[in-house]
Amino acid sequence: MKTEGPWTLVGLDFPDKTSSQLVLSTHPDRRMIDVEIRVADVRRAYEQLRQSPGVRWLTEPFPIEQGHVAVMLAPDGNAFVLIGG
């Protein structure tokens, strides 16, 4: 599906700016709220968590401009974005 027109992405930092961020989007294809958790090393966190029962990875770590990102689905059904080095 091709998205028409502009859309907005807003990140809201929690009080400890090094911990996590709540991300809201008006993108019509994204109907969920992202909680981004900042970690020192996304690839290491992925390796430590990938064998955890109930955790399903929606994306394995992939590079971005300033580090890496991976997306997990927790046992409670919530999605979390790991972002960092």
N, C-alpha and C positions, 0 to 999 in steps of 0.2 A: 504494500500500500504506500503510495507516494503521499507525503505530508505536504499540504498546501499552506502557504503563509508562514509568518514568523511564529516562534514559540519562545517561551522564557524558561530559564533554569536558575533557581535561587538556592544558595546554600546558607544555612543558618548554623553558626558555630555554637557549640555548647560552651559553658564557662571556661573549661579547660580546653583552649584552642588546639591543643596537641592530641586530644582524645578522639573526637568524633564530630560529625556534622549531619544535620538533617537537610535533605535535598528535596525541594519541591519543583515540579515541572508542569508546564501547561501543554506539553507535547501530547497530541491526541492519541498516540499509540502507546503511551506510557501511563497506565492507570494505577500506579502504585507509588508509595513514598519510599525513597531510598534513605537508609541510614548508613552513612559512610563512617567506617571505623578506621582511624589512622593507625598504622602499624609501622614499625621500623623497617621491616623486610616482608613484603607481601608473599614472596616465594617461600620463605621460611615458614611463615604462618600457615600457608596452604599445606606445606608438607606436614606440619604438626597436626593440623585439623582434618586432613583428608581421610584419615582412617576412623574418625569419630562416628559412632553409630548415629544415624538419623540426619547427618549433615549431607546435603546434596549440593554439588557444585554446579552452578548455572554457567559459569565461565571459569576456566583455569586462568592463572596469572598471565596477563598480557602487558606489554610495555605501553606507557603513555609518555608524554613530554617530560614529566618529572618523576619517573619511577615506574610503578606497576599497579595494576588493578586486578582483583578477582571478585567474583560474586558468589555468595553461598546462600543456600536455603536452609535455615535452622530447623531443628526438629519441631518447633512450634509453628512452622509455616511462614515465619517472617524472613524476608530477604535482607542480607547485609552485604554492603560493598566494602571490601578491604582495600585501602588505598595507602600507598607509601612507597618506600624505596624498593 
